[in-house]
Amino acid sequence: VDGYKQLGFQETAYGEFLSRLRENPRLIASSLVAGEKLNQENTQSVIYTVFTSLYGNCIMQEDESYLLQVLRYLIEFELKESDNPRRLLRRGTCAFSILFKLFSEGLFSAKLFLTATLHEPIMQLLVEDEDHLETDPNKLIDRFSPLQQEKLFGEKGSERF
């Protein structure tokens, strides 16, 4: 729905407000931290909305720059002030973690880089017959002859095995 159909003559005012908000990463970061401290259940959806609507999934270089500034301020306001920032990051529920995950997963240039960099090694690994790709250790061991098993893992039933 076009903005003017819902907002009428106030569309310009809303547009200017969102533009100024987008250009103020410090305000966004402090607002996200304040909202999180209020223990809002909608924190994740608010962060997602900020990422997609204000910064347009970082398609433009300017949006990427603003979002990196927001992340910088989140580090300053949230992680620096925490007694145990490692625990915050490990849980992955703080504003910084959520926004960084959205940023890193949604960044096209990062996806392109990873695809180009990892394509050849992954294809080589899949093509090689020597390496057995198996998630079950018992099935992997069965692929080796008894002599190879003993050489690699030790005698069956021993602690080393």
N, C-alpha and C positions, 0 to 999 in steps of 0.2 A: 504494500500500500504506500503510495506516495505520501511524504511527510506533510505536505500542505493540505491533503484531504483530511488528516486527523488533527493537525495542529492549527490549521488556518493561518491567520496573520502572524502568529507567534512562532512560526517555523524558523524564521531568521534568528530570533532570540535563542531558541534551542540549539540551532546550528552553531552560533557563536559561543554558547556555553560549552558545548561538547568540544569545540575546537580549542578553546582556552584550557579546558580540563586535560585534553590530550597533550597539550604543550607544557603541562606542569607535572612532570613525573614525581616530584617530591610530594605534591598533594595527593596524587593517586596512591603512592606507597604508604603514606601516613594514614590515609583513609582505609586502605586494606588492612593494615595492622590494627587500627582502632576497631574495625568491624570484626576482626578475628578475636580480639581481646574481649569483645562483648559476647563471645561464644555463639556467634550467629551460625545457624545450621546451613544457611545459604551461602556461606563464604566461598565454597568451590564454584557455585554457579555464578556468583558475582565476579570472581576472578576470570572465569571463562568468558563472561559477557564483556568485561573490560578488554580482554585479549582480542576477541573477535570483532567487537563493535568499534572501540576507540582506536585500536591499532591494526585493524583489518588483517589479522593473521600475519602481520609483518611482510606483506607483499611489497610495499614500498620501502626503500632504503631509510627514509626519514622515520617511518614507523618502527623499524628495527632499532634505530638509534634511540628513540624515545623509550622503547621497551627495555633496552639495556640499561638506561638510566633508572628506570623504575626498579629493575632488579638490583642495581647498585644501592639505591635508597632502602630497599627491603633488607639487604644485608646489613646496612647501617642501623635501621630501626628495629629489626626483628632478631637477626642472628647475633649481632654484636651485643645486644642488651640481654641476651639469654645466658643463663648460668651454664647450660649444656647445649650448645648449638648442634653438636653431633647428633644428639637424641632427636632434636627437631627435624633435622635433615633425614635421619634414618626413618622416622615415621612417615615422612612425605606428605603431611597434612598441613604444613605451614604455608603461608601465602607465597613465600619465595620458592619452595619446592614445587608447588602446583604451577606457578607461572613459568618457572624455568623448564619444567617438563613440557608445557604447552609450547614454549618458545623453541626448545631443541627438537621436539618431534614435528613441529609444523614448519620449520625453516626449510624451504626448498633447496637452498644452496647446500645445507648440511646433508640433506638426503642425497643430493646429486653427488657430493663429495664421497659419502660413504658407499654409494652404489658403485662409483667408478673405482674407488680404492679397493673394495673388497670383492669385486666381481671375479677377477682372475684367481685369487687364492681359493675362493669358495669353489669355483668350477674345477680347479686343479684337485682339490680335496675330494670332490664328488667323483671325478674321473679315475683317480688312482685306485688300482685293485688291491694294493698292498695293505692299505689302511681299512680296517673294518669299522664301519659306523654302526655302533650298537649301544643301546642304553642299558640293556640288561647284562650285568657282569658275568653271570653264569653262561649265557649264550656266547659271549665273547671268548671266554676261557675254552669252551668246547670247540672253537675254531682252530685252536692250536693243538699240535700233536703232543702226546704225553711228555716227550723229551723237551719240547719248547716250553711247555707249562712249567716243568721243573726248573728249567734254566731261567725263565722270567720271574716266576713267582715263588719258587721253592717247592719243597715236597708237600704233597696234598695232605691236609690235616695239621700241618705245622703252623706255628704262630705267624711266620713270615707270609705264608700263603694267604 
